[in-house]
């Protein structure tokens, strides 16, 4: 069977084309509505950016205020630490002065002991000299007696006595 070609032709009149063009091609009202909508969106973004910028500025201000507060706290703490170190330094100076006084007392006591030892040494030296002189006298007497005894024995052996 031969195929039958069924051709349907579409006829468009001017009114149909105008209706189609009106619905397919947007009108200026459509563009105006879209532009108004876009302008509202842009204005909203602008407002959001302004709010964001204000929020960021406020946060930076808060952070700066907190840093200033921390700086003053740190300065106060350093001042307190410096005050405590000064107090400790004064206390240490007082203690060193006390120790210095004690060392001076010990030095004086050592000087007294050294002077006492020197006096004892002088006494011992004097006693040693006296003892040495006494020992020499006794030795001389003993030698003299021994020489006299030996001379007497020599003379007796020679028959003088």
C-alpha positions as CSV (number, residue, x, y, z in Angstrom):
1,X,0.0,0.0,0.0
2,X,1.3,3.2,-0.9
3,X,1.6,5.5,1.9
4,X,-0.6,8.4,1.9
5,X,0.9,11.6,2.7
6,X,-1.2,13.5,5.0
7,X,-0.1,17.0,5.0
8,X,-1.8,19.3,7.2
9,X,-1.1,22.8,6.6
10,X,-1.1,25.3,9.3
11,X,-2.4,28.6,8.5
12,X,-1.7,31.6,10.7
13,X,-3.4,34.8,10.4
14,X,-2.2,38.1,11.6
15,X,-4.1,38.1,14.9
16,X,-2.7,34.7,15.8
17,X,0.8,35.9,15.1
18,X,0.2,39.1,17.2
19,X,-1.1,36.9,20.1
20,X,1.9,34.6,19.8
21,X,4.3,37.5,19.6
22,X,2.7,39.1,22.6
23,X,3.0,36.0,24.7
24,X,6.4,34.8,23.5
25,X,8.2,38.1,23.2
26,X,8.1,39.9,26.5
27,X,6.6,43.3,26.7
28,X,8.2,46.4,28.1
29,X,6.0,45.9,31.2
30,X,7.7,42.6,31.8
31,X,11.1,44.2,31.5
32,X,10.1,47.0,33.8
33,X,8.8,44.6,36.4
34,X,12.1,42.6,36.1
35,X,14.2,45.7,36.4
36,X,12.2,46.9,39.4
37,X,12.7,43.5,41.0
38,X,16.4,43.6,40.3
39,X,16.6,47.1,41.7
40,X,14.9,45.9,44.9
41,X,17.4,43.1,45.1
42,X,20.3,45.4,44.5
43,X,19.0,47.8,47.1
44,X,18.6,44.9,49.5
45,X,22.2,43.9,48.9
46,X,23.3,47.4,49.4
47,X,21.5,47.6,52.7
48,X,22.9,44.2,53.7
49,X,26.4,45.4,52.8
50,X,25.9,48.6,54.8
51,X,24.6,46.6,57.8
52,X,27.5,44.2,57.4
53,X,30.0,47.0,57.3
54,X,28.4,48.6,60.4
55,X,28.5,45.2,62.1
56,X,32.2,44.8,61.2
57,X,33.0,48.3,62.4
58,X,31.2,47.7,65.6
59,X,33.1,44.4,66.1
60,X,36.4,46.1,65.4
61,X,35.5,48.8,67.9
62,X,34.6,46.1,70.5
63,X,37.9,44.3,69.8
64,X,39.9,47.6,70.1
65,X,38.1,48.3,73.4
66,X,38.9,44.8,74.6
67,X,42.6,45.1,73.6
68,X,42.7,48.5,75.4
69,X,41.2,46.9,78.4
70,X,43.7,44.0,78.3
71,X,46.6,46.4,77.8
72,X,45.5,48.4,80.9
73,X,45.2,45.1,82.8
74,X,48.6,44.0,81.7
75,X,50.1,47.4,82.5
76,X,48.5,47.2,86.0
77,X,49.8,43.7,86.5
78,X,53.3,44.7,85.4
79,X,53.2,47.6,87.8
80,X,52.1,45.2,90.6
81,X,55.0,42.8,89.7
82,X,57.4,45.7,89.6
83,X,56.2,46.9,93.0
84,X,56.6,43.4,94.4
85,X,60.1,43.1,92.9
86,X,61.0,46.5,94.4
87,X,59.7,45.3,97.8
88,X,61.7,42.1,97.4
89,X,64.8,44.1,96.4
90,X,64.5,46.3,99.5
91,X,64.0,43.3,101.7
92,X,67.0,41.6,100.1
93,X,69.1,44.8,100.6
94,X,68.1,44.8,104.3
95,X,69.0,41.2,104.7
96,X,72.4,41.8,102.9
97,X,73.0,44.7,105.3
98,X,72.3,42.4,108.2
99,X,74.6,39.8,106.8
100,X,77.3,42.4,106.2
101,X,77.0,43.5,109.8
102,X,77.3,39.9,111.0
103,X,80.4,39.5,108.8
104,X,81.8,42.7,110.3
105,X,81.2,41.3,113.8
106,X,82.8,38.0,112.8
107,X,85.7,39.8,111.3
108,X,86.1,41.8,114.5
109,X,86.0,38.6,116.5
110,X,88.6,37.0,114.3
111,X,90.8,40.0,114.7
112,X,90.4,39.7,118.5
113,X,91.2,36.0,118.3
114,X,94.3,36.7,116.1
115,X,95.4,39.4,118.6
116,X,94.9,36.9,121.4
117,X,96.9,34.3,119.5
118,X,99.6,36.9,118.8
119,X,99.8,37.7,122.6
120,X,100.0,34.0,123.4
121,X,102.7,33.5,120.8
122,X,104.6,36.4,122.3
123,X,104.3,34.8,125.8
124,X,105.3,31.4,124.4
125,X,108.3,32.9,122.6
126,X,109.3,34.7,125.8
127,X,108.9,31.5,127.8
128,X,110.8,29.5,125.2
129,X,113.6,32.1,125.3
130,X,113.7,31.8,129.1
131,X,113.6,28.0,128.9
132,X,116.3,28.0,126.3
133,X,118.5,30.3,128.4
134,X,117.9,28.1,131.4
135,X,118.6,25.0,129.4
136,X,121.9,26.5,128.1
137,X,122.9,27.4,131.7
138,X,122.1,23.9,132.8
139,X,123.9,22.4,129.9
140,X,126.9,24.7,130.5
141,X,127.0,23.7,134.2
142,X,126.6,20.0,133.2
143,X,129.4,20.3,130.7
144,X,131.5,22.2,133.2
145,X,131.0,19.5,135.8
146,X,131.8,16.8,133.2
147,X,134.9,18.6,132.1
148,X,136.0,19.0,135.8
149,X,135.3,15.3,136.4
150,X,137.2,14.3,133.3
151,X,140.0,16.6,134.3
152,X,140.0,15.2,137.8
153,X,140.1,11.6,136.4
154,X,142.9,12.6,134.0
155,X,144.9,14.2,136.8
156,X,144.3,11.3,139.1
157,X,145.5,8.9,136.4
158,X,148.6,11.1,136.1
159,X,149.0,10.9,139.8
160,X,148.6,14.5,140.5
161,X,146.1,13.8,143.1
